[in-house]
Amino acid sequence: MKRLLIVGGLVALVLAAVVSYYASSQPDGLNKVAEDYGIAANEQQSAAADSPLAEYSFTGISDQRWGGATAGVVGVAVTAALGFGLFYLIRDRRH
């Protein structure tokens, strides 16, 4: 089980860092349709727009690709920490 968690964590980190580095900067399907039909004109700024990981990038890194890779790695690390922390808190205390 421990090996599976380690390998899974490493795969998630590699995917977050490497694959996101090569992600397209073009809008995805939903954004493209919203732009084509004028729906995007009604778009409002998110409440989290000023957060360090907004727009799939990391504040302070000017290169968009490196910022996205860093944001991916930080996102995986924070999600894993929160998940493991919650599981630790709610685990069966009898063991």
C-alpha angles and dihedrals in degrees: 000000000000091000091050092052092049094047092044091050092049092048090050092050093048092048092047093049105033105031094043089052088064097041117128119255090212117107117266122242097276093048091046092053091046090053094045094051097040094247091122089067088073093051116129128207115260120247086236094053092112095048120117092251099042119140092016091289138101119248112244097030110101097191105086095210095050090043090054092048091049092047089051093052092046090047092052092047094049093045092049092047092050092045095048091043092053092046089050091052096047099036121120106278095202094086 
